[in-house]
C-alpha cells in the first residue's frame, strides 16, 4: 500500500445510497473504498494522535473497540496490535489517521491491487467532517443526497435507525446541514455532490463524473452488472443490502408514494421542505414545519414515539438472542 493514497469519504444520510455509490466508485481503476468503519469520530479522543506510542495494553483496548465496529460492518479481517505496528513502521503513517489507514488496508480489493484512492463509506460521517478535515487535510468528499421521503420510507422498516417518520426526517435535515456547513469550508475541488436518483437513472454518466473528480480513467464499465453495485459482497450478509445483488435500476425512486402513509408523507415534507426545494424535488405547496408552526406537542410526540419503539426493538433483539 502506498504511503499516502488519496483519502475519499462517501457520506450522506443513512439509506441515501452511499453503499451503492462506494461500490460503483470501487470499480474504477485504482479506487477501492472499504466497508463502513463507523468508529472514527466515536473513538477519537484527546491524545489519540500519539496512539503509535501507546503501550500494548492501552492499544489493545482501543483495537478491540475498533474491531467491535468492524464486526458490525461485516469485515472479514480484524485489526491487531501487531498489524497496526507493522503498518505504522512500513508506511510512516502514524497517529490516529495512521490507525484509520491501517484499518482501510485490511479490506483489500478483490484483485489485491494497490489503490491510489482509498477511503470510507460510513454515511453519517457527514456529521463529523470537521474532525475528518483535521485528520485528513487533503481528503476528497462525495456527498450522496436522496429524496428524504424515500430515505424515511427506507429507514422505517429496518431494525436500526429512527422509528418515527418525524425523527427520521429530522435526521435527514441534520445530515444535509452537516454537508451544507462543510461547503463553506471545503474547497470545491475536494468535494462532489451526487443525487441518488441520478446514479440509478444514469449510472455510467454519474460514474464518469466521479472518475473525473477522483482523477482516474477507465469508465467503460458494464454499469448494469449487479457485481458493480456490490464488490464488497454485502448483499448476502445484511438484509438491508439485498438490492445490491440486483442490477442498478430506479425502482426505489418514489417509493414513499406506496410505503408512507399520507400523514407521514405530509410530515416529512413539512420538516424537510427547504431541502426538497433546494435539491429540486417535486414537493407541491409550501408546508410549514412543526418548528415554524411552534407545534411543540407534535415534535415531542414524534420523539416519544421513536423512543418507545426503539425500546421495544431493543427488548425484542435481546429476546431473540
C-alpha positions as CSV (number, residue, x, y, z in Angstrom):
1,X,0.0,0.0,0.0
2,X,1.5,3.4,-0.9
3,X,2.4,5.8,1.9
4,X,-0.2,8.3,1.0
5,X,-3.0,7.3,-1.3
6,X,-5.8,9.9,-1.7
7,X,-8.3,9.6,1.0
8,X,-12.0,9.8,0.0
9,X,-15.1,9.7,2.1
10,X,-18.5,8.8,0.7
11,X,-21.1,10.5,3.1
12,X,-24.8,11.2,3.3
13,X,-27.8,10.4,5.4
14,X,-28.3,6.7,6.2
15,X,-30.2,4.9,3.3
16,X,-29.2,7.6,0.8
17,X,-27.2,5.3,-1.4
18,X,-23.7,5.6,-0.1
19,X,-23.0,1.9,-0.3
20,X,-24.2,1.7,-3.9
21,X,-22.1,4.8,-4.7
22,X,-19.0,3.4,-3.0
23,X,-19.4,0.1,-4.9
24,X,-19.7,1.9,-8.2
25,X,-16.6,4.0,-7.4
26,X,-14.7,1.0,-6.3
27,X,-15.0,-0.5,-9.8
28,X,-12.9,2.4,-11.2
29,X,-9.2,1.6,-11.7
30,X,-7.0,2.4,-8.7
31,X,-10.0,3.1,-6.5
32,X,-11.0,0.9,-3.5
33,X,-13.4,2.1,-0.8
34,X,-13.6,-0.4,2.0
35,X,-16.7,-1.3,4.1
36,X,-18.1,1.0,6.7
37,X,-15.8,1.6,9.6
38,X,-18.1,3.5,12.0
39,X,-15.5,4.2,14.7
40,X,-13.6,7.2,13.5
41,X,-15.5,10.0,15.4
42,X,-16.8,7.7,18.1
43,X,-13.4,6.5,19.4
44,X,-11.4,9.7,18.7
45,X,-10.2,11.4,21.9
46,X,-7.6,13.8,23.0
47,X,-4.2,12.0,22.9
48,X,-5.1,9.7,20.1
49,X,-2.6,11.4,17.8
50,X,0.1,9.7,19.7
51,X,-1.5,6.3,19.6
52,X,1.5,4.8,17.9
53,X,3.5,5.4,21.0
54,X,1.0,3.8,23.4
55,X,1.8,0.6,25.3
56,X,0.4,-2.7,24.1
57,X,-2.3,-2.9,26.9
58,X,-3.7,0.5,26.1
59,X,-3.5,0.0,22.4
60,X,-5.2,-3.4,22.7
61,X,-8.2,-1.8,24.4
62,X,-8.5,0.7,21.5
63,X,-8.1,-2.0,18.9
64,X,-10.8,-4.2,20.5
65,X,-13.1,-1.2,20.4
66,X,-12.3,-0.7,16.7
67,X,-13.0,-4.3,16.0
68,X,-16.4,-4.1,17.6
69,X,-17.4,-1.7,14.9
70,X,-15.7,-3.7,12.1
71,X,-17.7,-6.8,13.2
72,X,-20.9,-4.8,12.8
73,X,-19.7,-3.8,9.3
74,X,-19.1,-7.4,8.3
75,X,-15.3,-7.1,7.9
76,X,-13.6,-10.3,7.1
77,X,-10.3,-9.3,8.7
78,X,-9.9,-7.5,12.0
79,X,-7.3,-5.2,13.4
80,X,-4.4,-6.4,15.6
81,X,-1.8,-4.6,17.7
82,X,1.0,-6.3,15.8
83,X,-0.6,-5.4,12.4
84,X,-1.0,-1.8,13.4
85,X,2.6,-1.5,14.5
86,X,3.8,-3.2,11.2
87,X,1.7,-0.8,9.2
88,X,3.0,2.3,11.0
89,X,6.6,1.1,10.6
90,X,6.2,0.3,7.0
91,X,4.3,3.3,5.8
92,X,5.3,6.1,8.2
93,X,1.6,6.9,8.6
94,X,1.2,7.2,12.4
95,X,-1.2,8.7,14.8
96,X,-5.0,8.3,14.7
97,X,-5.1,8.9,11.0
98,X,-2.5,6.2,10.5
99,X,-4.6,3.8,12.5
100,X,-7.6,4.6,10.2
101,X,-5.4,4.0,7.2
102,X,-4.3,0.7,8.7
103,X,-7.9,-0.4,9.1
104,X,-8.6,0.6,5.5
105,X,-5.8,-1.7,4.4
106,X,-7.5,-4.7,6.0
107,X,-10.3,-4.6,3.4
108,X,-8.4,-5.4,0.2
109,X,-9.7,-5.0,-3.3
110,X,-10.7,-8.4,-4.8
111,X,-7.7,-8.4,-7.2
112,X,-5.4,-7.3,-4.3
113,X,-4.3,-4.3,-6.3
114,X,-2.7,-1.3,-4.6
115,X,-5.2,1.6,-4.6
116,X,-4.2,5.2,-5.5
117,X,-7.6,6.3,-4.0
118,X,-8.9,4.6,-0.8
119,X,-11.3,5.6,1.9
120,X,-14.6,5.1,3.8
121,X,-18.3,4.8,3.1
122,X,-19.8,5.4,6.6
123,X,-22.7,7.6,5.7
124,X,-23.1,9.6,8.9
125,X,-19.5,10.8,8.9
126,X,-21.2,13.7,7.2
127,X,-21.8,14.8,10.8
128,X,-18.0,14.6,11.6
129,X,-16.5,16.5,8.7
130,X,-14.6,18.9,10.9
131,X,-12.8,16.0,12.5
132,X,-12.1,14.3,9.2
133,X,-10.7,17.5,7.8
134,X,-8.4,17.7,10.9
135,X,-7.2,14.1,10.4
136,X,-7.1,14.1,6.6
137,X,-6.5,17.7,5.4
138,X,-6.4,16.8,1.7
139,X,-9.3,14.3,1.7
140,X,-11.9,14.2,-1.0
141,X,-15.6,14.0,-0.2
142,X,-18.5,12.6,-2.2
143,X,-21.9,13.5,-0.8
144,X,-24.9,11.4,-1.8
145,X,-28.3,13.0,-1.4
146,X,-31.6,11.3,-1.8
147,X,-35.2,12.4,-1.7
148,X,-35.9,12.5,2.1
149,X,-39.3,10.9,1.7
150,X,-37.7,7.9,0.1
151,X,-35.0,7.9,2.8
152,X,-37.7,7.8,5.5
153,X,-39.6,5.1,3.7
154,X,-36.4,3.0,3.5
155,X,-35.4,3.6,7.2
156,X,-38.7,2.9,9.0
157,X,-38.9,-0.9,8.2
158,X,-35.3,-1.5,9.3
159,X,-34.1,-2.9,12.7
160,X,-31.9,0.1,13.3
161,X,-32.2,3.9,12.9
162,X,-35.2,6.1,13.6
163,X,-38.6,4.6,14.4
164,X,-40.8,7.5,13.6
165,X,-41.2,9.5,10.3
166,X,-40.7,12.8,12.1
167,X,-37.4,11.8,13.7
168,X,-36.1,10.2,10.5
169,X,-36.9,13.4,8.6
170,X,-35.1,15.5,11.2
171,X,-32.1,13.2,11.0
172,X,-32.0,13.8,7.2
173,X,-32.1,17.5,7.8
174,X,-29.2,17.3,10.2
175,X,-27.1,15.3,7.8
176,X,-27.8,17.7,4.9
177,X,-27.0,20.6,7.2
178,X,-23.7,18.9,8.0
179,X,-22.8,18.9,4.3
180,X,-24.0,22.5,3.7
181,X,-21.8,23.7,6.6
182,X,-18.8,21.8,5.0
183,X,-19.4,23.5,1.7
184,X,-18.4,26.8,3.5
185,X,-15.0,25.3,4.4
186,X,-14.0,22.6,2.0
187,X,-12.7,23.8,-1.4
188,X,-14.9,23.0,-4.4
189,X,-12.2,20.8,-6.0
190,X,-12.3,18.5,-3.0
191,X,-16.0,17.8,-2.8
192,X,-18.6,16.4,-5.2
193,X,-22.3,16.0,-4.6
194,X,-24.4,13.4,-6.4
195,X,-28.1,12.8,-6.3
196,X,-29.1,9.1,-5.7
197,X,-31.7,9.5,-8.4
198,X,-29.0,10.4,-11.0
199,X,-26.9,7.5,-10.0
200,X,-29.7,4.9,-10.6
201,X,-31.1,6.5,-13.7
202,X,-27.8,7.4,-15.4
203,X,-25.1,5.3,-13.7
204,X,-22.5,5.4,-16.4
205,X,-22.7,9.2,-16.7
206,X,-22.6,9.6,-12.9
207,X,-19.5,7.3,-12.6
208,X,-17.8,9.3,-15.3
209,X,-18.3,12.5,-13.3
210,X,-16.9,10.8,-10.3
211,X,-13.9,9.4,-12.2
212,X,-13.0,12.9,-13.3
213,X,-13.4,14.2,-9.8
214,X,-11.1,11.5,-8.4
215,X,-8.6,12.0,-11.2
216,X,-8.8,8.4,-12.6
217,X,-9.5,7.0,-16.0
218,X,-11.3,4.0,-17.4
219,X,-15.1,4.3,-17.2
220,X,-16.2,1.9,-19.9
221,X,-17.9,-0.4,-17.4
222,X,-21.0,-2.5,-17.6
223,X,-22.8,-0.5,-15.0
224,X,-25.9,-2.7,-15.1
225,X,-23.9,-5.6,-13.9
226,X,-25.0,-6.3,-10.3
227,X,-21.4,-7.0,-9.2
228,X,-20.7,-3.3,-9.8
229,X,-23.1,-2.4,-7.0
230,X,-21.7,-5.0,-4.5
231,X,-17.9,-5.6,-5.0
232,X,-17.7,-5.9,-1.2
233,X,-20.1,-8.9,-1.1
234,X,-22.5,-7.3,1.4
235,X,-25.8,-8.5,-0.2
236,X,-25.8,-11.9,1.5
237,X,-24.6,-10.5,4.8
238,X,-27.2,-7.9,5.6
239,X,-30.9,-7.8,4.6
240,X,-30.9,-4.0,4.1
241,X,-28.2,-4.5,1.3
242,X,-30.1,-7.2,-0.6
243,X,-30.8,-4.9,-3.5
244,X,-27.1,-4.7,-4.2
245,X,-27.3,-8.2,-5.7
246,X,-29.6,-6.9,-8.4
247,X,-28.8,-4.7,-11.5
248,X,-28.9,-1.0,-10.8
249,X,-32.3,0.5,-11.6
250,X,-34.7,3.2,-10.4
251,X,-37.4,1.1,-8.9
252,X,-36.9,2.6,-5.5
253,X,-37.3,6.2,-6.7
254,X,-40.6,7.5,-5.4
255,X,-41.2,4.5,-3.1
256,X,-42.6,6.9,-0.5
257,X,-45.8,7.1,-2.6
258,X,-46.6,3.5,-1.8
259,X,-44.7,2.9,1.5
260,X,-45.5,6.0,3.6
261,X,-48.9,6.9,4.9
262,X,-50.4,10.2,3.8
263,X,-49.8,11.5,7.4
264,X,-46.2,10.5,7.4
265,X,-45.5,11.8,3.9
266,X,-47.0,15.2,4.8
267,X,-45.0,15.4,8.0
268,X,-41.7,14.5,6.2
269,X,-42.4,17.1,3.5
270,X,-43.1,19.8,6.2
271,X,-39.9,19.0,8.1
272,X,-37.6,18.7,5.0
273,X,-39.3,21.3,2.8
274,X,-36.2,23.5,2.4
275,X,-34.1,20.6,1.4
276,X,-36.7,19.3,-1.0
277,X,-36.8,22.6,-2.8
278,X,-33.1,23.2,-2.7
279,X,-32.4,19.8,-4.4
280,X,-35.2,20.2,-6.9
281,X,-37.5,17.5,-5.7
282,X,-41.2,17.9,-6.5
283,X,-42.9,18.8,-3.2
284,X,-46.0,20.8,-4.1
285,X,-47.3,23.7,-2.0
286,X,-45.4,25.1,0.9
287,X,-45.8,23.2,4.2
288,X,-44.7,24.9,7.4
289,X,-42.5,22.7,9.5
290,X,-43.6,21.8,13.1
291,X,-40.8,24.1,14.3
292,X,-42.1,27.0,12.3
293,X,-45.6,26.4,13.5
294,X,-44.2,26.1,17.0
295,X,-46.0,22.8,17.3
296,X,-44.0,21.5,20.3
297,X,-46.6,18.9,21.1
298,X,-46.2,17.2,17.7
299,X,-42.4,17.3,17.9
300,X,-42.5,15.8,21.4
301,X,-44.9,13.2,20.3
302,X,-42.6,12.1,17.5
303,X,-39.6,11.8,19.8
304,X,-41.6,9.9,22.4
305,X,-42.9,7.5,19.7
306,X,-39.4,7.0,18.5
307,X,-38.0,6.3,21.9
308,X,-40.8,3.9,22.8
309,X,-40.4,1.9,19.5
310,X,-36.6,1.8,20.0
311,X,-37.1,0.4,23.5
312,X,-39.4,-2.3,22.1
313,X,-36.9,-3.1,19.4
314,X,-34.1,-3.5,21.9
315,X,-36.2,-5.8,24.0
316,X,-37.0,-8.0,21.0
317,X,-33.4,-8.2,20.0
318,X,-32.3,-9.4,23.4
319,X,-35.2,-11.9,23.4
320,X,-34.0,-13.3,20.1
321,X,-30.5,-13.9,21.4
